[in-house]
């Protein structure tokens, strides 16, 4: 959101922020009252209830995220399916066999949020293709919930040797919970995080990570919107390629391989 606001101001536009709970009603309010010139939509669900209204509006719009049926829409996001695939393949190269994706809170999956579903699909499909035993575990961010998730995960999968964390706010408590359970990071347990680089670099040990390029996505979304307002053609789909950086939290076996 910050990147969107900053980029919009550079084009002489202000940003009116609608929270998710306003949904279709919020869009109707601001578009019916001529309060906005264009719309950027975030937190896109696979079957997003806002899409029929967006398709009917005369205003330009850009989605940060991909619904199940993106035809006729302008969408941009990180290629989360490719990110999930890269994460699974990296853990396989590190010698892991029993792996888990610790993801967003359960309600994110229940409402069909696109980025979570695509990450899960890429991770599980690539994991099975590489002979791994992958599973996805939604996780609330509260410390008690994180500890309960780790306890349940290790109880069911005592031979767990690789974890992908796709939940920034739970990352620190998750690392603490694994260490408290006697699973040192980067030695007994390989951990890869999907998070901003600075968060991965500041962890102990520094985490192998796939960067979440939120600033770049926000800037490019505004750029697409400005081009549409100027009547210029834009691509329907823009997928940013994930970048994997190897650090100390995964086995040295994987660091000898190309991150790509």
C-alpha positions in Angstrom: 0.0 0.0 0.0 2.8 2.4 0.8 4.4 1.8 -2.6 1.1 2.4 -4.3 0.6 5.7 -2.5 4.2 6.9 -3.2 4.0 5.9 -6.9 0.6 7.5 -7.3 1.8 10.8 -5.8 4.7 10.8 -8.3 2.0 10.9 -11.0 0.0 13.6 -9.3 -2.7 11.3 -7.8 -3.8 10.7 -4.3 -5.0 7.4 -3.0 -8.3 6.6 -1.2 -7.9 3.4 0.8 -10.8 1.0 1.2 -10.5 -1.7 3.8 -11.4 -5.3 2.8 -14.6 -5.4 4.9 -16.1 -2.7 2.7 -16.0 -5.0 -0.3 -18.5 -4.4 -3.1 -20.3 -1.8 -1.1 -17.2 0.3 -0.8 -16.5 0.1 -4.5 -20.0 1.1 -5.3 -19.8 4.1 -2.9 -16.6 5.6 -4.3 -17.3 4.9 -8.0 -21.0 5.9 -7.8 -20.0 9.2 -6.2 -17.2 9.9 -8.8 -14.6 10.0 -6.0 -11.9 8.1 -7.9 -10.5 8.0 -11.4 -9.2 4.5 -11.3 -9.0 1.5 -8.9 -6.3 -0.9 -7.6 -7.6 -4.0 -6.0 -5.6 -6.0 -3.5 -6.0 -9.3 -1.6 -7.7 -10.9 -4.6 -9.6 -14.2 -4.0 -9.9 -16.9 -6.6 -13.6 -16.2 -6.8 -13.6 -12.6 -5.8 -17.0 -11.1 -5.3 -15.8 -7.7 -6.4 -15.0 -8.8 -10.0 -18.5 -8.6 -11.6 -18.7 -4.9 -10.4 -15.1 -4.2 -11.6 -15.9 -5.6 -15.0 -19.0 -3.5 -15.3 -17.4 -0.2 -14.4 -16.1 2.3 -17.0 -13.1 3.1 -14.7 -9.6 1.6 -15.3 -8.6 -1.0 -12.8 -5.6 -3.1 -11.9 -5.6 -6.2 -9.6 -2.6 -7.0 -7.4 -3.3 -10.8 -7.5 -4.9 -13.2 -9.9 -8.4 -14.6 -9.7 -9.3 -18.0 -11.1 -10.7 -16.3 -14.2 -8.6 -13.2 -15.0 -10.0 -12.7 -18.6 -10.6 -9.1 -19.4 -8.7 -7.9 -16.3 -5.3 -6.4 -15.7 -3.4 -8.4 -13.0 0.0 -8.2 -11.6 1.7 -10.2 -8.8 4.7 -12.3 -7.9 4.5 -15.7 -9.6 3.6 -17.5 -6.4 3.2 -20.9 -8.0 6.8 -20.6 -9.4 7.9 -19.5 -5.9 6.3 -22.5 -4.3 7.9 -24.8 -6.9 11.4 -23.2 -6.4 11.1 -23.6 -2.6 10.3 -27.3 -2.9 13.0 -27.9 -5.4 15.6 -26.2 -3.2 14.7 -28.3 -0.2 14.9 -31.4 -2.4 18.4 -30.3 -3.5 19.3 -29.9 0.2 18.5 -33.5 0.8 15.2 -33.0 2.6 12.4 -35.6 2.2 9.7 -34.8 4.7 8.7 -31.1 4.1 6.0 -28.7 5.1 4.8 -25.3 3.9 3.7 -23.3 7.0 1.4 -20.7 5.5 -1.0 -17.9 6.2 -3.8 -18.1 8.8 -6.6 -20.6 8.0 -9.1 -17.9 7.0 -6.8 -16.9 4.1 -7.2 -20.4 2.7 -10.9 -20.5 3.5 -11.7 -17.4 1.5 -9.6 -18.7 -1.5 -7.0 -16.0 -1.5 -5.0 -16.5 -4.7 -1.4 -16.1 -3.6 -1.9 -18.7 -0.8 -3.5 -21.2 -3.1 -0.9 -20.7 -5.9 2.0 -21.1 -3.5 0.5 -24.3 -2.1 -0.1 -25.7 -5.5 3.4 -25.0 -6.7 5.0 -26.3 -3.5 3.0 -29.6 -3.3 3.2 -30.4 -7.0 6.9 -29.8 -7.3 7.5 -31.6 -4.0 5.7 -34.8 -5.1 7.5 -34.6 -8.5 10.9 -34.6 -6.6 9.9 -37.5 -4.4 9.2 -35.5 -1.3 6.4 -35.8 1.2 4.9 -32.3 1.2 2.1 -30.9 3.3 0.6 -27.4 3.9 -0.1 -26.2 7.4 -2.0 -22.9 7.8 -0.8 -21.0 10.8 -2.2 -18.1 12.9 0.4 -15.5 13.8 -0.3 -15.4 17.6 2.6 -16.9 19.6 0.4 -19.5 21.3 -1.0 -20.6 17.9 2.4 -20.8 16.4 3.7 -23.0 19.3 0.6 -25.2 18.9 1.1 -25.5 15.2 4.8 -26.6 15.6 3.9 -29.1 18.3 1.2 -30.6 16.2 3.4 -30.7 13.1 6.3 -32.3 14.8 3.9 -34.7 16.6 2.5 -35.9 13.3 5.7 -35.7 11.3 8.6 -36.4 13.7 11.0 -36.9 10.7 10.3 -33.4 9.3 13.5 -32.0 7.8 12.5 -29.1 5.7 10.1 -26.2 6.2 9.0 -23.3 4.0 7.5 -20.4 5.9 5.1 -18.2 4.0 3.8 -16.1 6.9 5.9 -13.1 7.8 4.3 -12.2 11.1 4.7 -15.7 12.4 8.3 -16.2 11.2 10.1 -15.2 14.4 7.9 -17.2 16.8 8.1 -20.2 14.4 11.9 -20.2 14.5 11.8 -19.9 18.3 9.3 -22.8 18.6 11.4 -25.1 16.4 14.6 -24.3 18.4 12.7 -24.9 21.7 11.6 -28.3 20.3 15.3 -29.2 19.8 15.3 -28.7 16.1 18.2 -26.3 15.3 17.7 -24.2 12.2 20.1 -25.0 9.3 21.5 -28.1 11.0 18.7 -30.5 12.0 16.0 -28.6 10.1 16.3 -26.7 6.8 14.2 -23.5 6.7 13.3 -21.4 3.7 11.2 -18.2 4.2 9.1 -16.3 1.6 9.6 -12.8 3.0 11.4 -9.5 2.4 15.2 -9.8 2.1 15.8 -7.6 5.2 13.7 -9.9 7.4 15.6 -13.0 6.2 19.0 -11.3 6.6 18.2 -10.3 10.2 17.1 -13.7 11.4 19.4 -16.1 13.3 20.7 -17.8 11.4 20.2 -15.7 8.2 17.4 -17.5 6.2 17.5 -18.8 2.7 14.6 -16.9 1.2 12.4 -16.1 -1.8 11.9 -12.3 -1.8 8.4 -10.8 -1.7 8.8 -7.8 -3.9 5.9 -5.8 -2.5 7.3 -2.4 -3.4 8.0 -3.4 -7.0 4.5 -4.9 -7.4 3.0 -1.7 -6.0 5.0 0.6 -8.3 4.3 -1.5 -11.4 0.6 -1.7 -10.5 0.4 2.1 -10.5 2.4 2.2 -13.7 -0.1 -0.1 -15.4 -2.9 2.0 -14.2 -1.4 5.3 -15.4 -0.9 3.7 -18.8 -4.5 2.6 -19.0 -5.6 6.1 -18.0 -3.5 7.5 -20.9 -5.2 5.0 -23.3 -2.1 2.9 -23.8 -2.3 -0.9 -24.2 -1.1 -2.9 -21.3 -0.6 -6.7 -20.8 -3.4 -8.6 -19.1 -1.1 -10.5 -16.9 2.3 -9.5 -15.4 4.1 -12.1 -13.3 7.2 -11.2 -11.5 9.9 -13.9 -11.4 10.8 -15.1 -7.9 14.3 -14.7 -6.7 15.8 -17.3 -4.3 18.8 -16.3 -2.2 20.7 -19.1 -0.3 21.8 -18.3 3.2 22.7 -20.3 6.3 19.3 -21.9 7.1 19.4 -24.6 4.5 21.8 -27.4 4.0 25.1 -26.7 2.3 24.2 -29.3 -0.3 21.6 -26.9 -1.8 23.9 -23.9 -1.8 26.2 -25.7 -4.3 23.3 -25.6 -6.8 22.1 -22.7 -8.9 19.2 -20.9 -7.1 17.3 -20.8 -10.4 
